[in-house]
Amino acid sequence: MSTLITTIAVIIVTSLLGYLASSEQYRLKFASVIFLVMLLLSSSTLSYEWSRMTSELVDNEEDPHHGLPDIWNGKQVVCFHFPEGASPPEFSDGRHHIDYDGTDFKIDRNWDSTGACVGGFEGYEVGIDLLNAAVEVRPNLLALNITEFSFGIMVDSIGGVIPCEVYTCAEDWSSGAYWEILNDGAYSMIGISDLALNDDTVVTWQIRVY
Amino acid sequence: MLFDAHATALSPNEQFVLDLVIVTVAVASLIFTDNKFKSKKPGLIFTILVVLAISGRLLLNPIPNVQPVTFLAIMVGIYFGISYSIAFATVVTLSSNVMLEHGIWSNYQIIGWASVGILAALLRNQFIQNEKLNIRNLAIFAAFSGFLFDWIVSLSILHNVDTSFFLIYLLNGFFFDLLHAGGNVVFVAWFANPLSELMNRHTNLTNSKAVPELVSN
């Protein structure tokens, strides 16, 4: 939002300067050219920031990209779905959508769980790198606690939420709960350390009870 | 000995600048040499405007939503009237879309540019005052026309999406429409007066009480 306002302000101020600095005969000529050139140079920034703002208005249930904002089409996303009542307070009012630069631009209050999706990433090839990049955007709220094994890592808690503190886990592990990975909406048989990613992969973390 | 001239490749930017220079020279030649003609030639000027619009649209295609067709549609509306505006919009759209892309949106583009031309013809008394072009009014109308045209063309998405999505779609494209509006104002600021002189010489529509149709000689 602040980037959008700053960019618009710069365009208006430079155009005004061009208008005032030139003689009356050339005022519209120079001001209009400066305005257009500045607008063209900043058009990608303006369009992106504007899309982030207007994405709050779009609620397309038939969205093929897991109900995520259009600006993340073709981009990589990590979603963290917390159980009701166990979500960090900042995410308790719906599913937050946080861009790779940290901008929280949309809250989907109709989503059936609370949490956050961090997206807009490009170029990640392995799940663990994407996960770390997403956590870095909100390191305090999405802090990871992991245990390393020879076959990979086990996520014990995300954002301080330990599955067995929210759900009842039997001491003999006959029943319990754990953080599971969904790869593009489907249960992943491959751990996050080895998970190969596509350009538009959506990795979802949620607690599975067994 | 054969020289392989086709092997010399220009980058897209170099080609764009070169094309722009060529068209600028062509337009300047037209404006500076035209006053040597004694007789009025509205048909010739109309044809030249059509060619300028098509070539300008193709040439500026790499720049998002900046092209001279809307500006020229306004000028045709003012100086040639309603029926010429419709013809201009149809010929320019169909001809340039052969090279760009043709589809259902072509119909909406024709309606959009024709509407701009018709409105300009109906409002010509606001643009020509004391036989002079009122650049301020024309610039405001040109900016508005950028949005009007884009909104009319946007109607084509109603073939695919629900009407409830339409306003959001328009809102989403605001900055894209603003580029069109800004481009139109640049064309008005730089080209309206020289083009107006040229068109004045070849049409009879210099008095402000004229009906919005071209009067034959």
Chai-1 contact restraints between the chains, C-beta under 6 A:
chainA,res_idxA,chainB,res_idxB,connection_type,confidence,min_distance_angstrom,max_distance_angstrom,comment,restraint_id
A,L28,B,A189,contact,1.0,0.0,6.0,A-B,restraint_1
A,K29,B,A189,contact,1.0,0.0,6.0,A-B,restraint_2
A,K29,B,W190,contact,1.0,0.0,6.0,A-B,restraint_3
A,S32,B,V185,contact,1.0,0.0,6.0,A-B,restraint_4
A,S32,B,V186,contact,1.0,0.0,6.0,A-B,restraint_5
A,S32,B,A189,contact,1.0,0.0,6.0,A-B,restraint_6
A,V33,B,V186,contact,1.0,0.0,6.0,A-B,restraint_7
A,F35,B,G182,contact,1.0,0.0,6.0,A-B,restraint_8
A,L36,B,G182,contact,1.0,0.0,6.0,A-B,restraint_9
A,L36,B,V186,contact,1.0,0.0,6.0,A-B,restraint_10
A,L39,B,L179,contact,1.0,0.0,6.0,A-B,restraint_11
A,L39,B,G182,contact,1.0,0.0,6.0,A-B,restraint_12
A,L46,B,F175,contact,1.0,0.0,6.0,A-B,restraint_13
A,S47,B,F175,contact,1.0,0.0,6.0,A-B,restraint_14
A,W50,B,F175,contact,1.0,0.0,6.0,A-B,restraint_15
A,T54,B,L171,contact,1.0,0.0,6.0,A-B,restraint_16
A,T54,B,N172,contact,1.0,0.0,6.0,A-B,restraint_17
A,L57,B,I168,contact,1.0,0.0,6.0,A-B,restraint_18
A,V58,B,I168,contact,1.0,0.0,6.0,A-B,restraint_19
